[in-house]
Amino acid sequence: MKKSTTIIILVAAFLVAILVFYEERLPEQVQQKWETKSDQRAGVTVAVTPIKLSSGSREWMFNVVMDTHSVELDQDMVSITTLTDDRGAEHRPIKWEGPVGGHHREGILIFQSPDYATSYVELKIKNVGQVPERLFKWEFK
């Protein structure tokens, strides 16, 4: 009797673990595909693609690619980037995962997502290649 009770408890724990595992990933699976936005000015191309941007995510992530042959791309991405939503609230990145400098940089900007729904987000990157600001906007469907 004790052996069957132990087996039932283990199977139940396994099923709960599977449900928790898949439930956390469900918003990512059903989220819309996001368009890459790019800005090419002053000899620098900046392209941004949301890779995790849904209301169910705790963090929002954007892939940022910068390319040039004329200037050093050594900006502190956390300090020069903001994300603005439809309420006008500005969110600062919590982390940049990528290289510090070079003529080609690619990395991930990570933001803590707001605890409310928004109809759009606008990413602003300042002072890359002597361009005061570059704006990239995505609307939620």
Secondary structure, DSSP 8 states (H G I E B T S, - for coil): -HHHHHHHHHHHHHHHHHHHHHHHHHHHHHS-----EEEEETTEEEEEEEEE--TT-SEEEEEEEEEESSS-----HHHHEEEEETT--EE--SEEES-S-SSEEEEEEEEE--SS--SEEEEEEEEETTEEEEEEEEE--
